[in-house]
């Protein structure tokens, strides 16, 4: 049986500079990963990427940061090619890239829809595609989606709607890549306590989300914390490899399917 641990493995994290991605990079290094390729989107996140890079290296792992707008297939291919040139073929590929828009469906412009589709859906498709091409056998692919895929709610048509296809990409890829021992999963957190959450929500909505999960009273913020999600992704990209083709909602009882 193949080794499904993290020690000695190579990982690539899209959106790995800060928040959940940054914590995942640190966690993989702490679990003994040999090398971590950290992607960041733009100059605005370069500083955070450098901090994460330093933290990962301090734990003994090799690490490099790669800047790219991943909304084209060519950019995605280059990211993987650069990471492979630096560290060899990856064993673990995690995509945390996403963009939130809370707006009535009737007010969403074509430009807004196109951007949401490019970031949330197109990027995820080509990340899974390139990971399928580049990963070592028995590799692991995990994509971040949203618990809104299990909700019946207004104002998130473009956000949840452009994350929804990732479920289908995950299922198809798991069937196609299973013959190589590669598992493919998606994780849907509840509303997370990150800087991405608050600008999209008014005070009333924040207050609602902080009490909506069954376990909200036991969360430091009432929301899903990034520390709640990391152990699940760690499990899915290691000993939890037998779980494949699934979208798992991890939200403290916020919603389910």
C-alpha positions as a Markdown table, in Angstrom:
| # | Residue | x | y | z |
|---|---|---|---|---|
| 1 | Unk | 0.0 | 0.0 | 0.0 |
| 2 | Unk | 1.2 | 3.5 | -0.8 |
| 3 | Unk | 2.4 | 5.9 | 1.9 |
| 4 | Unk | -0.4 | 8.4 | 2.5 |
| 5 | Unk | 1.3 | 10.5 | 5.1 |
| 6 | Unk | 2.6 | 14.0 | 4.7 |
| 7 | Unk | 6.2 | 13.6 | 5.9 |
| 8 | Unk | 8.6 | 14.0 | 3.0 |
| 9 | Unk | 5.9 | 15.0 | 0.5 |
| 10 | Unk | 5.8 | 18.0 | -1.8 |
| 11 | Unk | 2.8 | 20.3 | -1.8 |
| 12 | Unk | 1.5 | 23.2 | -3.9 |
| 13 | Unk | -1.1 | 25.7 | -2.5 |
| 14 | Unk | -3.0 | 28.1 | -4.7 |
| 15 | Unk | -3.8 | 31.1 | -2.6 |
| 16 | Unk | -1.2 | 30.0 | 0.0 |
| 17 | Unk | 0.0 | 33.4 | 1.2 |
| 18 | Unk | -2.4 | 34.2 | 4.0 |
| 19 | Unk | -5.5 | 33.3 | 5.9 |
| 20 | Unk | -6.5 | 29.6 | 5.4 |
| 21 | Unk | -3.9 | 29.1 | 2.7 |
| 22 | Unk | -1.1 | 30.5 | 4.8 |
| 23 | Unk | -2.1 | 28.4 | 7.8 |
| 24 | Unk | -2.2 | 25.3 | 5.6 |
| 25 | Unk | 1.3 | 26.0 | 4.3 |
| 26 | Unk | 2.5 | 26.2 | 7.9 |
| 27 | Unk | 0.6 | 23.1 | 8.9 |
| 28 | Unk | 2.0 | 21.0 | 6.1 |
| 29 | Unk | 5.5 | 22.1 | 7.0 |
| 30 | Unk | 4.8 | 21.2 | 10.6 |
| 31 | Unk | 3.6 | 17.8 | 9.5 |
| 32 | Unk | 7.0 | 17.1 | 7.8 |
| 33 | Unk | 6.3 | 18.1 | 4.2 |
| 34 | Unk | 9.6 | 18.3 | 2.3 |
| 35 | Unk | 8.7 | 21.3 | 0.1 |
| 36 | Unk | 5.8 | 23.8 | -0.2 |
| 37 | Unk | 5.1 | 25.9 | -3.3 |
| 38 | Unk | 3.1 | 28.9 | -2.2 |
| 39 | Unk | 1.1 | 30.8 | -4.8 |
| 40 | Unk | -0.1 | 34.4 | -4.3 |
| 41 | Unk | -2.2 | 36.5 | -6.6 |
| 42 | Unk | -0.7 | 40.0 | -6.7 |
| 43 | Unk | 1.7 | 42.5 | -5.2 |
| 44 | Unk | -0.9 | 43.2 | -2.6 |
| 45 | Unk | -0.3 | 39.8 | -1.0 |
| 46 | Unk | 3.4 | 39.6 | -1.7 |
| 47 | Unk | 4.3 | 40.6 | 1.9 |
| 48 | Unk | 2.0 | 37.9 | 3.4 |
| 49 | Unk | 3.5 | 35.4 | 1.0 |
| 50 | Unk | 7.0 | 36.3 | 2.2 |
| 51 | Unk | 6.0 | 35.9 | 5.8 |
| 52 | Unk | 4.5 | 32.5 | 5.1 |
| 53 | Unk | 7.6 | 31.5 | 3.2 |
| 54 | Unk | 9.8 | 32.4 | 6.1 |
| 55 | Unk | 7.6 | 30.5 | 8.6 |
| 56 | Unk | 7.6 | 27.4 | 6.4 |
| 57 | Unk | 11.4 | 27.5 | 6.0 |
| 58 | Unk | 11.8 | 28.0 | 9.7 |
| 59 | Unk | 10.1 | 24.6 | 10.2 |
| 60 | Unk | 12.6 | 22.9 | 8.0 |
| 61 | Unk | 10.7 | 22.6 | 4.7 |
| 62 | Unk | 11.9 | 24.0 | 1.4 |
| 63 | Unk | 9.6 | 26.7 | 0.1 |
| 64 | Unk | 9.2 | 29.2 | -2.8 |
| 65 | Unk | 6.5 | 31.8 | -3.5 |
| 66 | Unk | 5.1 | 32.1 | -7.0 |
| 67 | Unk | 3.0 | 35.1 | -8.1 |
| 68 | Unk | 0.3 | 34.6 | -10.8 |
| 69 | Unk | -3.2 | 35.5 | -11.8 |
| 70 | Unk | -4.6 | 32.0 | -12.3 |
| 71 | Unk | -7.7 | 32.8 | -14.4 |
| 72 | Unk | -6.1 | 31.5 | -17.6 |
| 73 | Unk | -5.0 | 27.9 | -18.4 |
| 74 | Unk | -1.6 | 29.1 | -19.5 |
| 75 | Unk | -1.0 | 30.8 | -16.1 |
| 76 | Unk | -2.0 | 27.7 | -14.3 |
| 77 | Unk | 0.2 | 25.5 | -16.4 |
| 78 | Unk | 3.2 | 27.8 | -15.8 |
| 79 | Unk | 2.6 | 27.8 | -12.0 |
| 80 | Unk | 2.7 | 24.0 | -11.9 |
| 81 | Unk | 5.7 | 23.9 | -14.3 |
| 82 | Unk | 7.6 | 26.3 | -12.2 |
| 83 | Unk | 6.8 | 24.4 | -9.0 |
| 84 | Unk | 7.8 | 21.1 | -10.6 |
| 85 | Unk | 11.1 | 22.6 | -11.9 |
| 86 | Unk | 11.8 | 23.8 | -8.3 |
| 87 | Unk | 10.8 | 20.8 | -6.2 |
| 88 | Unk | 9.8 | 17.9 | -8.5 |
| 89 | Unk | 6.2 | 16.6 | -9.1 |
| 90 | Unk | 3.9 | 17.5 | -6.2 |
| 91 | Unk | 2.1 | 14.9 | -4.0 |
| 92 | Unk | -0.5 | 17.3 | -2.7 |
| 93 | Unk | -2.4 | 20.1 | -4.5 |
| 94 | Unk | -4.7 | 22.4 | -2.5 |
| 95 | Unk | -6.6 | 25.3 | -4.1 |
| 96 | Unk | -8.0 | 28.0 | -1.7 |
| 97 | Unk | -8.6 | 30.6 | -4.4 |
| 98 | Unk | -12.0 | 32.3 | -4.3 |
| 99 | Unk | -13.9 | 35.5 | -4.6 |
| 100 | Unk | -17.1 | 36.5 | -2.7 |
| 101 | Unk | -19.9 | 38.7 | -4.1 |
| 102 | Unk | -23.1 | 39.3 | -2.1 |
| 103 | Unk | -25.6 | 41.1 | -4.4 |
| 104 | Unk | -29.1 | 40.7 | -5.7 |
| 105 | Unk | -29.1 | 38.5 | -8.8 |
| 106 | Unk | -31.0 | 41.3 | -10.8 |
| 107 | Unk | -28.2 | 43.7 | -10.1 |
| 108 | Unk | -25.1 | 41.6 | -11.1 |
| 109 | Unk | -23.4 | 42.9 | -14.2 |
| 110 | Unk | -21.9 | 40.8 | -16.9 |
| 111 | Unk | -18.4 | 41.9 | -15.9 |
| 112 | Unk | -19.1 | 40.9 | -12.3 |
| 113 | Unk | -20.4 | 37.5 | -13.4 |
| 114 | Unk | -17.4 | 36.9 | -15.7 |
| 115 | Unk | -15.0 | 37.7 | -12.9 |
| 116 | Unk | -16.7 | 35.5 | -10.4 |
| 117 | Unk | -16.8 | 32.7 | -12.9 |
| 118 | Unk | -13.1 | 33.1 | -13.8 |
| 119 | Unk | -11.9 | 33.1 | -10.2 |
| 120 | Unk | -14.3 | 30.5 | -8.6 |
| 121 | Unk | -15.0 | 28.1 | -11.5 |
| 122 | Unk | -12.4 | 28.4 | -14.3 |
| 123 | Unk | -9.5 | 28.6 | -11.9 |
| 124 | Unk | -10.7 | 25.5 | -10.0 |
| 125 | Unk | -11.2 | 23.6 | -13.3 |
| 126 | Unk | -7.7 | 24.2 | -14.6 |
| 127 | Unk | -6.2 | 23.7 | -11.1 |
| 128 | Unk | -7.7 | 20.2 | -11.0 |
| 129 | Unk | -6.7 | 19.6 | -14.6 |
| 130 | Unk | -3.1 | 20.6 | -14.1 |
| 131 | Unk | -2.9 | 18.8 | -10.8 |
| 132 | Unk | -4.2 | 15.7 | -12.6 |
| 133 | Unk | -1.4 | 16.0 | -15.2 |
| 134 | Unk | 1.4 | 16.8 | -12.8 |
| 135 | Unk | 0.8 | 15.0 | -9.5 |
| 136 | Unk | 2.6 | 11.9 | -8.6 |
| 137 | Unk | 0.6 | 8.7 | -8.4 |
| 138 | Unk | -1.3 | 8.4 | -5.1 |
| 139 | Unk | -1.5 | 12.2 | -4.9 |
| 140 | Unk | -4.2 | 14.3 | -3.3 |
| 141 | Unk | -6.2 | 17.2 | -4.7 |
| 142 | Unk | -8.4 | 19.4 | -2.5 |
| 143 | Unk | -10.4 | 22.5 | -3.5 |
| 144 | Unk | -12.0 | 25.0 | -1.2 |
| 145 | Unk | -15.7 | 25.7 | -2.0 |
| 146 | Unk | -18.5 | 27.0 | 0.3 |
| 147 | Unk | -21.2 | 25.7 | 2.6 |
| 148 | Unk | -23.6 | 27.9 | 0.7 |
| 149 | Unk | -23.8 | 25.0 | -1.7 |
| 150 | Unk | -26.0 | 23.4 | 0.9 |
| 151 | Unk | -28.0 | 26.6 | 1.6 |
| 152 | Unk | -31.2 | 28.1 | 0.2 |
| 153 | Unk | -30.4 | 31.8 | 0.4 |
| 154 | Unk | -30.7 | 35.1 | -1.5 |
| 155 | Unk | -27.9 | 37.4 | -2.7 |
| 156 | Unk | -25.2 | 34.7 | -3.3 |
| 157 | Unk | -26.3 | 33.5 | -6.8 |
| 158 | Unk | -22.9 | 34.5 | -8.4 |
| 159 | Unk | -20.8 | 33.2 | -5.5 |
| 160 | Unk | -22.4 | 29.9 | -4.7 |
| 161 | Unk | -23.3 | 29.5 | -8.4 |
| 162 | Unk | -19.8 | 29.7 | -9.6 |
| 163 | Unk | -18.5 | 27.5 | -6.8 |
| 164 | Unk | -21.1 | 24.8 | -7.5 |
| 165 | Unk | -19.4 | 23.4 | -10.7 |
| 166 | Unk | -16.4 | 22.5 | -8.6 |
| 167 | Unk | -18.5 | 19.6 | -7.1 |
| 168 | Unk | -18.8 | 18.2 | -10.6 |
| 169 | Unk | -15.2 | 18.7 | -11.5 |
| 170 | Unk | -14.3 | 16.9 | -8.2 |
| 171 | Unk | -16.5 | 13.9 | -9.0 |
| 172 | Unk | -15.3 | 13.6 | -12.6 |
| 173 | Unk | -11.7 | 13.9 | -11.7 |
| 174 | Unk | -12.0 | 11.4 | -8.9 |
| 175 | Unk | -13.2 | 8.8 | -11.4 |
| 176 | Unk | -10.7 | 9.7 | -14.0 |
| 177 | Unk | -7.7 | 9.8 | -11.7 |
| 178 | Unk | -8.6 | 7.0 | -9.3 |
| 179 | Unk | -6.7 | 4.5 | -11.4 |
| 180 | Unk | -3.6 | 6.3 | -10.4 |
| 181 | Unk | -4.5 | 6.3 | -6.7 |
| 182 | Unk | -5.2 | 10.1 | -6.7 |
| 183 | Unk | -8.0 | 11.3 | -4.4 |
| 184 | Unk | -10.0 | 14.4 | -5.2 |
| 185 | Unk | -12.1 | 16.3 | -2.7 |
| 186 | Unk | -13.7 | 19.6 | -2.0 |
| 187 | Unk | -14.2 | 21.3 | 1.4 |
| 188 | Unk | -17.1 | 23.8 | 2.0 |
| 189 | Unk | -16.5 | 25.9 | 5.1 |
| 190 | Unk | -19.2 | 27.9 | 6.8 |
| 191 | Unk | -18.8 | 31.7 | 6.9 |
| 192 | Unk | -15.2 | 32.1 | 8.0 |
| 193 | Unk | -13.6 | 34.7 | 10.2 |
| 194 | Unk | -11.3 | 36.2 | 7.6 |
| 195 | Unk | -11.0 | 39.6 | 6.1 |
| 196 | Unk | -12.9 | 38.3 | 3.0 |
| 197 | Unk | -16.1 | 37.8 | 5.0 |
| 198 | Unk | -16.8 | 41.1 | 6.7 |
| 199 | Unk | -16.7 | 43.6 | 3.7 |
| 200 | Unk | -19.5 | 41.6 | 2.0 |
| 201 | Unk | -21.8 | 41.6 | 5.1 |
| 202 | Unk | -23.7 | 44.2 | 6.9 |
| 203 | Unk | -23.8 | 44.3 | 10.7 |
| 204 | Unk | -27.2 | 42.4 | 10.9 |
| 205 | Unk | -25.9 | 39.7 | 8.6 |
| 206 | Unk | -22.7 | 39.3 | 10.6 |
| 207 | Unk | -24.7 | 38.9 | 13.8 |
| 208 | Unk | -26.9 | 36.3 | 12.1 |
| 209 | Unk | -24.0 | 34.2 | 10.8 |
| 210 | Unk | -22.3 | 34.4 | 14.3 |
| 211 | Unk | -25.3 | 32.5 | 15.8 |
| 212 | Unk | -26.5 | 30.4 | 12.9 |
| 213 | Unk | -24.3 | 27.3 | 13.4 |
| 214 | Unk | -25.3 | 24.7 | 16.0 |
| 215 | Unk | -21.8 | 25.0 | 17.5 |
| 216 | Unk | -21.6 | 28.8 | 17.3 |
| 217 | Unk | -21.5 | 29.2 | 21.1 |
| 218 | Unk | -18.3 | 27.2 | 21.2 |
| 219 | Unk | -16.5 | 29.2 | 18.5 |
| 220 | Unk | -14.3 | 32.1 | 19.5 |
| 221 | Unk | -16.0 | 34.3 | 16.9 |
| 222 | Unk | -19.3 | 32.4 | 16.3 |
| 223 | Unk | -18.1 | 31.8 | 12.8 |
| 224 | Unk | -16.0 | 29.0 | 11.2 |
| 225 | Unk | -12.4 | 29.6 | 12.1 |
| 226 | Unk | -9.6 | 28.7 | 9.7 |
| 227 | Unk | -8.2 | 26.5 | 12.5 |
| 228 | Unk | -11.4 | 24.5 | 12.3 |
| 229 | Unk | -10.8 | 23.7 | 8.6 |
| 230 | Unk | -7.1 | 22.9 | 8.5 |
| 231 | Unk | -7.4 | 19.5 | 10.3 |
| 232 | Unk | -10.0 | 18.4 | 7.8 |
| 233 | Unk | -7.8 | 19.3 | 4.8 |
| 234 | Unk | -4.8 | 17.7 | 6.5 |
| 235 | Unk | -6.7 | 14.5 | 6.9 |
| 236 | Unk | -8.0 | 14.4 | 3.3 |
| 237 | Unk | -4.6 | 14.9 | 1.9 |
| 238 | Unk | -3.1 | 12.2 | 4.0 |
| 239 | Unk | -4.8 | 9.3 | 5.9 |
| 240 | Unk | -8.2 | 10.3 | 4.6 |
| 241 | Unk | -7.3 | 9.5 | 1.0 |
| 242 | Unk | -10.1 | 6.8 | 0.8 |
| 243 | Unk | -12.6 | 9.7 | 0.8 |
| 244 | Unk | -12.7 | 10.8 | -2.8 |
| 245 | Unk | -15.2 | 12.5 | -5.2 |
| 246 | Unk | -16.9 | 14.2 | -2.3 |
| 247 | Unk | -17.7 | 17.7 | -1.3 |
| 248 | Unk | -17.7 | 17.9 | 2.5 |
| 249 | Unk | -19.4 | 20.8 | 4.3 |
| 250 | Unk | -17.5 | 21.7 | 7.5 |
| 251 | Unk | -19.4 | 24.4 | 9.3 |
| 252 | Unk | -20.3 | 23.5 | 12.9 |
| 253 | Unk | -23.9 | 22.7 | 11.9 |
| 254 | Unk | -24.5 | 25.9 | 9.8 |
| 255 | Unk | -26.1 | 24.0 | 6.9 |
| 256 | Unk | -26.1 | 20.6 | 5.2 |
| 257 | Unk | -27.4 | 18.9 | 2.1 |
